[in-house]
Structures are given as structure tokens and as C-alpha cells.
Amino acid sequence: MAARGERPSRGRGDTRGGERRERSGGERRERGGGERGGRERGEYRASEREESRGAEREERRGGGESQARFVYGVNPVLEALRAKPDEVDRLYLVEGQLGARAAGELLSRARDAGIRVEKVTRERMASMSEGGVHQGVVVELRGYRYAELADVLEAAKASGQPPLVVVLDGIQDPHNLGAIIRSANALGAHGVVIAKDRAVQVTGTVAKASAGAVEHTRIARVVNVSRALEELKEAGLWVAAADVDSKEPMWSARLDGPLALVVGAEGTGVREGVLKHCDFRLRIPMAGQVGSLNASVSAGILLYEVARQRGSTPVR
């Protein structure tokens, strides 16, 4: 088991009654010792679980492929054609609604990939996009292929950077999910984890809200969020939860090491049962009278703080 090193905090943590919660099973995870060595948090690795888990892993698998889906809107459709042309079955257009530049790239990419193009009425396209703002273009793709948690950890390992994984607990609004995926992709997360049940899945609305980032982001689907957090801890990650009631502001914690960032649904936040599997909780300081932020806004702020501490804030 990889040691995670010292608790990533600059000051006193939010101890919740003066004492950290005990780990599941009644044992506290070994945190290791030694010097931080220039902001290092200890080793991390994706543990080799395949052989030891066997059939149990199959039972717990939440990934796989969803049903065929429609993605709509110029940017999401372009990203689908750029990233996954082999998964596009058909391109639908409303004649005369697209600008010349967008139509030119769409048709060129469809032709190069051998994708059939079909002109349809506005009424039919509105039905395919379920009333969303389609901008005159829709693509039909094969079912979304979810990643495995191990795939996300392997991607982090290959990048040479400390893992950064966004774990979502009960997000049900597709616009929130899409916006979080967009922020995760823009700010260096190696993947997003969602629950298979009682949470929104990747849909056309999610793809639209993500501006096409779903086609470039590893999204793992798990059966049990708490169990996934324990697997991430086994791989050497610290787990931090967004919590409006925490006493610890986000900038007092060290977030530049291997990290899983947990964000809950708007209104309810991270469930208490999931919080028990988190190492510490983070609060976003606010000056106004509103008591909380939209889930996607909270995720974006926390991700940017992680990027800032890592020295990897994007510059364009």
C-alpha cells in the first residue's frame, strides 16, 4: 500500500470535535513520515488490483457503455467529430441554419471519416435534441464508453503529475455535470467519477453544457462512491470534500499532491456517509449573504485553487 505522507494542511485541520474520524474498519490509515521534500506528499501509485479482485471487480464494475446518444450544438458536435469520429454514426443538419465556416468544417470532417450526412427539418432536430439549443446540428453517437477508476489512475501516472480526480456525489442536474466536466478538463483533472445510480449520466445535454469536454475527459462510473474513495486512498490519494460547514478555508490546505476532490449535489452537499470516507473538508470563503454556491461553481473554484497551488494555472 502506498504511503500518503503527512496530512496536506497548512494549519490546523477541521477536526470535527477535536479528533479525526476513524477509518472504516476501525483502523487509521498509516500516513507515513519523513520530510515533505519540496511539497511532496509521499508516494502514490495505482495499485495492481486486477488479479486479486477477480470476480469481485466484475460485480463492482460501474463502467461500460450507455445507449446510443445524440449530441447537439456546434462546439459539442465538432469536438465529437474531432475526438471520436469512429463512434459517430450519423450527422444531421438543418439546411440554411449553420454558418458557412461551421458547416464547412462539419461536412469536411464527416466526409473524411465516412460519416453519413442527413438533412432534417427543425421539428425533427428539436425532437432529437429534446428541446435543447441545437444550432442546426446533431450527431448520433454510439453509447458513451465510461472509463474504469483504474484508467483514471493510469492516466495520472502516465502524465507524471500528482493525480487529481473529481468525485461527484449525487449530482442530478445535467447542466451542473457538464459544467463540472468542462472545468475538470480545463484545470488539469485526470478524470471525473460519477455514481451509476441516483445521479445524472452522460447525455446530450451534459455534452452541450460541457462544450464538448465529455469527449476529451475520462469519466468513470462506479456502483459505490464510498468504496471508490477507499480505492483512491489505497492508490495514495488524499480525499477532500467541499463542505459549507467546514471551519477550514480552501487556501489553508495543501492541495498540490495526489488528491481526490469530492463535490456533492446542490442543496444537500456531500452525504454524511460519504464524508466519513474523506480525510478533510474544505470551505469556500464567501463575503455575501448567500449561504452556498452552485455545485459546478464550487467545483470550478476548488479546481482552480488546486491548479494555482500546483503552479499549473492555464495561460492562453
N, C-alpha and C positions, 0 to 999 in steps of 0.2 A: 504494500500500500504506500502510495507516495505521501511524504510528509508535506504539510501545507505551511509549515513555518509559523511565525508569530501572528497573532490576531491583527488584521490590517486596519489599525486605527491610529490617528494622530494624538488622540486624547483618551479620556475615559469613555468607555462604550456605554450604550444604553443597556444597563444590566437587568432591567425588568425585575426590581425587587432586590438588587444587590448581588445577584448570582446568576450566571449564565444558565440557560436551560440545559438540562441533561440531554445527551444524545439518546436517540431511540435505542432500546435495549439496555438502558441504564448505564452505559459506559460513555465517558467523554472521549472524543476522538483525539488521538495524540497529535499535538500541534508542533512538536519538534522544538529545536532551539537553535543556538548559534546566531551569528551576526546576519543582518539583513543584506549586507554586501551590495550596496548601491541600489536599494529599493527592491531587492529580490524577495520573494515571498516563500522561498523553498521550492522544491522540485514539483513539477506537475507532469502528469503523463496520462494518456488514455490507456487504462488498464486492459489487459487482454482477457476479456471475459467470455469469448466465444466458446472455447472448449469446455469450460467448467459449467456453463449455464445450460447448454444443450437445449433440451425441450422446454425448459423453463423460460428461456428467452423467446421462443416462439409463442408461448402463452401470453407473455407480457408485451409482445410486439404491438405498437400502435401505428406504425408507419403504413407503407403500402400505397396503393393508388386509388384515387377517388373516381367518380364517374366523369364522363366527358363534360367539358365545361365551355362556356362562352366567355371570351374576354373582349371588352369593348372600350372604345376611346382610342384616339390616335397614338398617344405615347405608350399605353399598355400593349396595344397591338404591335407596334413597332418593336418593343422590347421582346415580345414573344417570338416575333419573326427573326430577330437578331440572335436571341439566346437559344431557342428551341425550335428551329424550323422543321425538324423531323417529327415533332409532336403536333404540328398544325395540320388538321385535316382539310379545312376549307376557309377561304377568306370571303366575307360578304361585304358588299359596298352598296351605298345608296348613291345612285348616279347624280352628279352635279352638286353634292353636298361637301365634298372634300376639296381642299385647296390643291393647286397643281403640284406643289412641291411634295406635300404629304402623299398624294395619290401616286406620284411618280416613284417614290421610294417603296411604298407598299406593293405596287404592282411589280416593280423590279425584283424585289426580294421573293415575292410569291412565284414569279416566273423562274428565278434561279433555283428555287427549292422544289419546283414541280408541284406547287400547290394550286388546286383548282380555285378559280375566282368566280363568284356568282353575284349578279346584281339583283337586289331585292327592293321591295317597297319600304317606305318609312314605317308602315304599320308592322310589317313582319320583323323589321330590325328592332323596333320598340319592344316587341314581344320577346325576342332573343335576349335583349339586354335588361329585361324585367323593369322597364321604365327608366333605366339609368341614362345618363347623358352619353350617348354613343358616338356622337360627332360624325355619324355616317359610316362607321366601320366596325365590324365584329369579326373575330376569328373563332372557329371551333377547334378546340384542342382535345387531345386525349386526356384522360383523367390525370389530375395533378399527382405527381410522384413525390411522396413525402420521403424525407431523409430519416435515417436512424440516428439516435443520440450519438452512437459511436462515430458516425460520419462527420458530425459537427466537431467532435473532439479531434478526429484525424485531420480535419481541415485546419484547425488551430495549430496542431503540431507541425503540419507542413508549412504553415505561414512563418514559423519561427517567432511568433508573438505569443504573449500570455493569452490563454483562452478567454474569450468574452462571449457569454451565452445569455440571451434574453429568454427568461422563462415566464410564460403568461398563465395566470391562474383565473380561469373563468371569464375571459374576455368574450363577450357575446355580440358586440356591435361590429359589423364588418368594416365600417369606416375607421374605427379605432384600430382594429387589427392591421388593416392596410397601412395606416399612418405609422404604426409602430414598426412594421416590417421595413418601410421606407427609411425611417430613422436608423434602424439597426444596420441596414445596408450602407447608409451614408456615413455612419460613425464607427465602422470597423468591427461590428459584431460578427462572430464566425457562424452564428446561426440563431434561430428562434425556435423555442419549444412551445407547443400548444397541446392541450388535452384533446383526446379523441372524443370524449363525451361532454355534454353540457358546456360547450364552447363553440364559437363560430369556426368553420373550416375555411379553406382557401376557395373562394368563389370569384365570379367575375367582378362583383362589387369590391371585394378585397383587392383584386388585381388593379382595378381602376383607382382605388384610394391609395395604393402603393406606388402609383405612377409606373407600374411595370416592374417594381423591385422584387416581386414574388418570383420572377423568372431568374433572378440572379442570387437569391438568398436560400440557404439551406433551412428548410422548415421541417423540424422533427415533430412527429405526432406520437404522444405517449398515452398509455392507459391510465397511469397514476402519476400525478405531478410530484407528490411527496417522494415516491420511490425514485423518480428521475433525479430529484435533488440529491438524494443519498448516493446515486451513481456518480453524479458530478463531483460530490465531495470525495468519493473514492478515487476519482481521477485527479484530485489535488486542487479543486476549485474551492474558493470561499463563496458562500451564498449570502447575498444581501437583499433584503426586501424593502420595497418602498412602503413606508408606513407613516401616515399623517400624525399618528400619536407618539412617534418616537421622539426622544429627547436629543438624539444625535443628528446634527445637521450634516448634509451630504459631504460638505467640504472638510469635515473633521476626520473622515475615514480615508484610509489609503485604498484607492481603487485601481491602482496601476498593475496589480498582479493578476493571477488567474481568478476569474470572477464569473459567477452566475448572478444576474440581476433579475429579481422577481417582481413583477408588476401585476396587481390584481385588477378586478373589474371596477368600473366606475361606480361609486356609491358604496359598494361593500368592501372594496380593497382586497388584500390578500387574506384568505381564510385562515382562521386561527390554527386549524390542523396543519396547514402548510407552513405557517410562521414557525411552528415548533421545529421545523427542519432547516430553518435559516440561522446563520451564525450571528447576524446582527441586522439591525433595522436602520433605515435612513429616512430622514425628513427633509423635504424641500422647504427651506425658509420662505415665508411669504409675508408681505407687508400690508396687504389689503384686508378687506372684510370677508372675502370669500374663503371658506374653510378648506377647500380642496381643489385640485386641478383635474381636468380631463385625463383619462388614463394614458392616452397617446402623448399628451403634452408632458406628463410626468416622466414617461419613458424617455422622451427626447431630451429633457433637461438632464436626467441622470446619465444618459449615454454620453452627452456632451461633456459632463464633468469627468467621466471616465476617460474620454478622449483627451481632455485637457491635461489630466494628471499623467497620462501616458506620453504626452507631447506629440500626439498624433491628430490634433485638430486639423481638419481638411482646409486647404487653401487653394482657391481656384481663381 
